[in-house]
Amino acid sequence: MIPRFFTRWCAATIGLIALAGQDARSANPVRPVYREVSARMTALEFTSDHNLICRDGSDLLRCGSRYPDVEWSAKEPHLVAPMTHTQGRYIEARVMVKLNRLPSGTQVRLKGTAEQESFTFEGEGKVEDVGGDPCMAVVYVRSKGMLPAQLRRMQATIDWSVTVLVPGENPRVIDLADTGPHVCYLTRGTPRRAEEVASAVTPRRMQTSYERLAIALESVEEENPSTIAIVHALTRHVGEHYNPKQHFEREDAWYVPTTWRLKPAGASCISICNYCSLILDQIGMEGEYRQIALYSRPDNPDRALEGGRESDSITRDVGRQQWELFLVDDRNTRQGQVGGWGGMNYYEAVIAYDYKGKTYYFPGGTDRVYDNKDQVLKIFRTLAWARWDTWRKEWQVMQVVRTYTSPGRGAPPNCELP
């Protein structure tokens, strides 16, 4: 038989040992089980893109809603938003990674690998409380290489992994999601007037702009043409087919190329300028450009005045006839001289382009470029008064105010391009 005092002594001793064990555990809390750490990528946002691109509309004249700024999300991993990005630059991104069983402040290293260096990323971050979630790491990364300095569509799939750096433990690499394919449309700068329906950026419009510029630049001999040389190539190409009776406002100008298959082919000078301007807006062409209308008046016929369609006509009563003042082009049957029929213009639509302190003028429907707007008048034959013939339904030159380009001669040559 065991004495009662011995039984009590044993129980007390066991209790003291248990209390000592509890105190030891309180002083040295158990760390998270490292082998059970897991991670998943929740969102990817390319922060250096323009955040302007919209979904395609039913045709080129329309655009859909804006794509989200966050290009990829684990909630909808198969919905990857495209982006536009300035060429020749690094891509910067913000990546959200959720990790469990890791204390706040734990360092992580993120890596994204793709075939192209411009879509390969590395960066470091730490676990922190983001929006009430104490297990989130926000990592800002930059691409290993720069995007090409060319206008093109790029596509890449990125393989992501995260390395967890727990003090006292070997680094542990955890594979994350593959994201993509990511589609990137390269531009020369931020697209212009993207808030307007006509210039809103869409994948279809961007691809159309690439194709049109590629065709236009086939005639350029320089390997790296200047900005002005590129604009000239575009206006010359689009202006190859000129027909003043086919007119498109800016909102409809994406349809200008459809007129090249008509007979007669082409569109009006203002339509051509509208279309070229839309392409320049899409690719974010550097410099400042605007559309203007140039015309002249009898008191100073060699001076080009800037105006618009609100100053279309000036009239003069001669006996029972009413004459109107026109800039007369090559379509006139007598090259703008008295008695010639047709070829009448109230003004010439022009793209005026400011580049490095100088302004260049690109008359729509021509292959010309000048650095003096007065020279634009000389793409016409004459400034003349004309009367409307109701029987022939055509204008006839009655009096010439100024002959700009004599019969048998062509318009002045282009200015020297930078």
Buried (B, 14 or more C-beta within 10 A) or exposed (E): EEEEEEEEEEEEEEEEEEEEEEEEEEEEEEEEEBEEBEBBBBBBBBEBBBBBBBBBBEEBBBBEEBBEEBBBBBEEEEEBBBBBBBBEBBBBBBBBBBBEBBEEEBBBBBBBBBEBEBBBBBBBBBBBEBEEEEBBBBBBBEBBEEBEEEBEEBBBBBBBBBBBBBEEEEEBEBEBBBBBEBBBBBBBEBBBBBEEBBBBBBBBBBBBBBEBBEEBBEEBEEEEBBBBBBBBBBBBBBBBBBBBEBBBEBEBBBBBBEBEEEEEEBBBBBBBBBBBBBBBBBBBBEBEBEBBBBBBBBEEBEEBBBBEEEBEEBEBEEEEEEBBBBBBBBBBBBBBBBEBBBBBBBBBBBBBBEBEEEBBBBBBBBBBBBBEBBBBBBBBBBBBBBBBEEEEEBBBBBBBBBBBBEEEEEBBEBBEBE
